[in-house]
Amino acid sequence: MNLGVIFLSEMVGTAMLVLLGCGVVANVALVKNKGYNGGFLMVNIGWGLAVFSGVIVSYSSGAHLNPAVTLGLTANFLGKGETEFVPGIPIDGASIFTYIGAQFVGAFIGAVFCWLAYKQHFDEEPEPANKLGVFSTGPAIRSYGWNLVTEIFGTFVLVFVILGFSYGGTPAELGAIPVAFLVIAIGASLGGPTGYAINPARDLGPRIAHALLPIKGKGGSDWSYSWVPVVGPVIGGLLAGWAALVLLPVLG
């Protein structure tokens, strides 16, 4: 195990996650698709299965696929005195940078692949907002402070429950299935106000792709909002990592 393997694992897993996750949004939001107007629950299920698929192909790195998860695990592991993410990979600046860098690169690649898969439908879609919505999240009611709160809560639930798995909260034989259901639950229960980014790489990587790709009639990339789905998940992930130190040994 080395940082090159970690980078490749996280990049491939995050690319798979974003390809399928953004893909379900494209299927629902862009005109002339067979899934057009499939509804928010279809998006929730699609994103849950996208996370499942990403985790399956990135087990060697621990399948973080999300800077908020990496930072939450760092806070938790160091608090417990653990020194490695996976055997042979110490928790230090180099490994954290490798995980997070790979996640952003993978998210960008997955977004580009999604655009290629739906190229004709992007060309046919008349609304710039629908095109941007395939790539990145946006608020139903724009209020940066409250949008930030929603992202903090959603990411806290994600990281706290993931850490709960390691305290014996779920049989190991289930593999990636529990996290898929967790993401579906977060989307269905907390996703309405902001579209539940809960992952800085998942939002910023595709947003950069949207800005750079030659998408017909795409409009702006809503950079004024872009900090919310980055800062909120980072705060939520760190809080979950620290809270788990106190609560999960008692509850697990």
C-alpha positions in Angstrom: 0.0 0.0 0.0 1.3 3.4 -0.9 0.0 6.9 -1.7 -0.2 6.2 -5.4 -2.6 3.4 -4.8 -4.6 5.6 -2.4 -4.8 8.4 -5.0 -5.9 6.0 -7.8 -8.5 4.3 -5.5 -10.0 7.5 -4.3 -10.0 9.1 -7.8 -11.7 6.1 -9.4 -14.2 5.7 -6.6 -15.2 9.4 -6.6 -15.4 9.5 -10.4 -17.8 6.6 -10.3 -19.8 8.2 -7.6 -20.1 11.5 -9.5 -20.7 9.9 -12.9 -23.7 8.0 -11.6 -24.9 10.7 -9.1 -24.8 13.6 -11.6 -26.2 11.1 -14.1 -29.4 10.5 -12.3 -29.9 14.2 -11.9 -29.3 14.6 -15.7 -31.8 11.9 -16.4 -34.5 13.6 -14.3 -33.7 17.3 -15.1 -32.8 17.4 -18.8 -35.5 17.3 -21.5 -36.1 14.3 -23.8 -34.7 11.8 -21.3 -36.5 8.6 -20.5 -36.3 9.5 -16.8 -37.4 13.1 -17.3 -39.4 14.5 -14.3 -38.7 11.3 -12.4 -38.9 13.2 -9.1 -36.7 13.9 -6.1 -36.9 10.4 -4.7 -35.5 9.0 -7.9 -32.5 11.4 -7.4 -32.2 10.2 -3.8 -32.1 6.6 -4.8 -29.7 7.2 -7.7 -27.3 9.1 -5.4 -27.4 6.3 -2.8 -26.6 3.7 -5.4 -23.9 6.0 -6.8 -22.2 6.1 -3.4 -22.5 2.3 -3.2 -20.8 1.9 -6.5 -18.0 4.3 -5.7 -17.3 2.5 -2.4 -17.3 -0.9 -4.1 -14.5 0.1 -6.4 -12.3 1.9 -3.8 -12.1 -0.4 -0.9 -8.3 -0.4 -0.9 -8.1 3.2 0.3 -11.0 2.8 2.7 -13.4 4.5 0.3 -13.6 8.0 1.8 -14.7 9.6 -1.6 -15.4 12.8 0.3 -13.1 15.4 2.0 -15.6 15.8 4.8 -15.3 12.1 5.5 -11.5 12.2 5.3 -11.4 15.1 7.8 -14.0 13.6 10.1 -12.1 10.3 10.2 -8.8 12.2 10.8 -10.4 14.0 13.8 -11.8 10.8 15.2 -8.9 8.5 14.6 -6.3 10.9 16.1 -8.6 11.4 19.0 -8.6 7.7 19.6 -4.8 7.5 19.2 -5.0 5.7 15.9 -2.1 6.5 13.5 -3.2 5.0 10.1 -6.1 5.4 7.7 -5.5 1.9 6.3 -2.6 -0.4 7.0 0.6 1.2 5.8 -0.8 4.7 5.3 -0.1 7.0 8.2 -2.5 9.9 9.1 -0.4 12.9 8.2 -0.4 15.9 5.9 0.8 14.0 2.8 -1.9 11.3 3.1 -4.7 13.8 3.8 -3.7 15.9 0.8 -3.5 12.7 -1.3 -7.0 11.6 -0.3 -8.6 15.0 -0.8 -6.7 15.8 -4.0 -7.8 12.5 -5.6 -11.4 13.1 -4.6 -11.5 16.5 -6.4 -9.8 15.1 -9.5 -12.2 12.2 -9.6 -15.2 14.4 -9.1 -14.1 16.5 -12.0 -13.6 13.5 -14.2 -16.9 12.0 -13.3 -18.7 15.2 -14.2 -17.0 15.4 -17.6 -18.0 11.8 -18.3 -21.6 12.6 -17.3 -21.7 15.5 -19.7 -20.4 13.3 -22.5 -23.1 10.7 -21.7 -25.9 13.3 -21.9 -24.3 15.7 -24.4 -27.3 15.7 -26.8 -29.7 16.4 -23.9 -27.6 19.2 -22.6 -27.8 20.7 -26.1 -31.6 20.4 -26.1 -32.2 21.7 -22.5 -33.4 25.3 -22.7 -32.9 26.2 -19.0 -29.3 27.1 -17.8 -30.3 26.4 -14.2 -31.2 22.8 -15.1 -27.8 22.3 -16.7 -26.0 23.7 -13.7 -28.2 21.6 -11.4 -26.8 18.4 -13.0 -23.3 19.4 -11.9 -23.7 21.1 -8.5 -26.2 21.9 -5.8 -28.2 25.1 -5.2 -30.6 26.2 -2.5 -34.3 26.1 -2.7 -34.4 29.3 -0.7 -31.2 31.3 -0.9 -30.1 32.2 2.6 -26.4 31.5 3.0 -26.4 31.1 6.8 -29.4 28.7 6.9 -28.1 26.9 3.8 -24.8 26.4 5.7 -26.7 25.0 8.7 -28.5 22.4 6.5 -25.2 21.3 5.0 -23.6 21.0 8.4 -26.5 18.8 9.7 -26.6 16.6 6.6 -22.8 16.0 6.7 -22.8 15.4 10.4 -25.3 12.6 10.0 -23.3 11.1 7.2 -20.0 11.0 9.0 -21.4 10.2 12.5 -23.3 7.2 11.2 -20.4 6.0 9.1 -18.3 6.1 12.2 -21.1 4.2 14.0 -20.6 1.3 11.6 -17.1 0.9 13.0 -18.5 0.5 16.5 -20.3 -2.6 15.6 -23.5 -0.9 14.5 -23.8 -3.0 11.4 -22.5 -6.4 10.3 -19.3 -6.1 8.2 -20.8 -8.6 5.7 -23.2 -5.9 4.5 -20.3 -4.0 3.0 -21.3 -0.8 1.2 -25.1 -1.4 1.4 -25.6 0.5 4.7 -23.9 3.7 3.4 -26.1 3.6 0.3 -29.3 3.5 2.5 -27.8 6.3 4.7 -27.3 8.6 1.7 -30.8 7.9 0.5 -32.1 8.7 3.9 -30.2 12.0 4.1 -31.4 13.0 0.7 -35.1 12.2 1.5 -35.0 13.7 5.0 -32.6 16.7 4.8 -32.0 17.2 1.1 -34.8 19.6 0.2 -33.3 22.9 1.3 -29.9 22.7 -0.4 -29.8 19.5 -2.6 -27.6 17.9 0.1 -24.1 18.3 -1.3 -22.6 16.8 2.0 -19.3 16.5 0.0 -17.1 19.4 -1.0 -15.5 17.4 -3.9 -18.9 16.2 -5.2 -20.0 19.9 -5.5 -16.9 21.9 -6.3 -15.3 19.5 -8.8 -18.3 19.3 -11.0 -18.9 23.0 -10.6 -15.4 23.6 -12.0 -16.2 21.2 -14.9 -19.4 23.2 -15.6 -17.4 26.4 -15.8 -14.8 24.9 -18.2 -16.8 22.6 -20.5 -18.3 24.0 -23.7 -21.9 23.4 -22.7 -24.4 25.0 -25.0 -26.3 27.9 -23.3 -25.0 27.0 -19.8 -25.1 30.3 -18.1 -23.1 31.0 -14.9 -21.8 28.5 -12.4 -23.2 30.3 -9.3 -19.8 31.0 -7.6 -21.4 33.2 -5.0 -23.0 30.0 -3.5 -20.1 27.7 -4.1 -18.5 28.1 -0.7 -21.6 26.8 1.2 -21.3 23.2 0.0 -17.6 23.2 0.8 -17.5 24.9 4.2 -20.7 23.3 5.6 -19.6 19.7 5.0 -16.1 20.4 6.4 -17.6 21.7 9.6 -20.2 18.9 9.8 -17.6 16.2 9.2 -15.2 17.6 11.8 -18.0 18.0 14.4 -19.2 14.4 13.7 -15.6 13.0 14.1 -15.2 14.7 17.5 -18.8 13.9 18.7 -18.3 10.3 17.9 -15.3 10.1 20.3 -17.6 11.0 23.2 -21.0 9.4 22.2 -20.3 6.3 20.2 -18.4 4.4 22.9 -21.4 4.9 25.1 -24.1 4.2 22.5 -22.3 1.5 20.4 
